[in-house]
Structures are given as C-alpha cells and as structure tokens.
C-alpha cells in the first residue's frame, strides 16, 4: 500500500482520536437493523390495517390466521431488535446475559398487548384526517396515501416502545418515517387522539411537546425549543420540559413556529407564517397584520 495511504489508515484507526463516534461492538450481541425495523413497522401496519398492507387477500375467514402469523413473526423480530437496543445501550464491555434476553421477550409481549390500543388511537387519526380534508374520498385513501398518517403511525409505535424503556429503537423508527415523509416527530412527544397533519412536509414536533385531542397541523409547522439552559460545565441540561403544550381543538396553519414552554389554549387558531413564543389564550386567533 502506498505509504501516504497507509499513514492515513493508521490515523483513521487510532481509536483514541475518535472514541466518541466509534461504537465498539461485542460480536456476540446483535446490532439494531434498519432493515429489520422497517419490516417490523410493515408487519405492525398489516396487523393494524388488515387488507391494506401485507396480504391483501385477507377476509373474515382468514383474518385469525393472518393476524396470528404476523403477530408470531412480529414477536420474534421485535424481541431481537429490543435485545439489540438494550445491548447497544450497555456497551461492548458487558457480555450478553440471560437477563437482557428475558427483558427483551417481556417487553416485546407487553408491546404486542398494546396493539389494540394503538389501533384505536390510529382509527381516530384516520377519522380526523378524513374529516379534515375535503380532498379525501375514503378512509382507505387516507390509510394508503397520506404521509401524515404514516408518520403518526410510526410515532405511536415508537412512543409505546419508549414507554417500555426500550433504548434507541424508538428513535430509529421515527427517523425512518422522517426520511420517508419529511415529518419529524420525536417518540417522546405526547399526542392525543384525533390528530392530523395535512400535507406534512417539514413538520417538526419536539421531544417534550404535549398535544391534546383533535389538533390539526399543516406543513412546515415547528413545535420547537428555545435556546437550552446550560449546567455549570456549559453543557445543555437534558430531560426537562422545552417544548410547547397545545391544548384541544387547536389548528396551526402552514409554516408557523411555536417555541418554548408556552401554552396554546383550547380552540385557538394559529395562522400561517407566525412566530409564537408567548402563551396563546383559549379561542384566540393569531394572524399576520394586513
């Protein structure tokens, strides 16, 4: 090898120079897989929306078989990915242990037990999207075509996994949806029923955002944080409330930015291209000056 290239290889291989961005993986433990997580999300969609995803020939006579086969496959794949997330969080120095295996199986089963609740929530989201868009001709069109529902379904899946203290995996799932739809919803956000995002591209919903029932957003909306408070070492303080609280029956039109730990009151309307960093009263209508 050319000496210059060899020197570059040696520099790039010096772990002391890049240990913060190098993951030393234990070869006996699995790594999270974007491909497998994609399959997991598709399996869940085929379970929650039978006949729309997966085997389109499903009917009342084959439903039990269809759901059973997919749930069995889901448990296997999800257990492996939860184990990968837990192992990744532990680091390379710790050896695989039966406790992680046990926790992975328990968390997978607990997540699957929440699927009926996730479906109920997504049913309300489908209704909200259909009722909120005169261009929607059917629930099927919403389920098949709407990027907002795709992003929301991935969020609701990831949020349930996060509640089970599964590391890393929930964030990968929502970032897959982000790359597919242009909608960035952090799995830690709290979002009520009958939620809809129209068009969707460019929407950002931060980790500690709280959204009530029957809220509608348009493309380009940001629920973000202001500058972060720092600790005594100058590092951002994590784990504190940073994002807005949006109460029930709020509409936020396109390209509006709502920042900080503020509250938008019930029934308020935020017009397009508005910057909001103070509380909004219930029922208020915030628009640009003519």
Helices and strands as residue ranges (DSSP letters): H 3-12, G 15-17, G 19-21, H 34-48, H 63-90, H 98-113, H 115-132, H 139-145, H 147-163, H 169-181, E 184-185, E 190-191, E 196-198, E 204-205, E 210-211, E 216-218, E 222-224, E 245-246, E 251-252, E 257-259, E 263-264, E 269-270, E 275-276, E 285-286
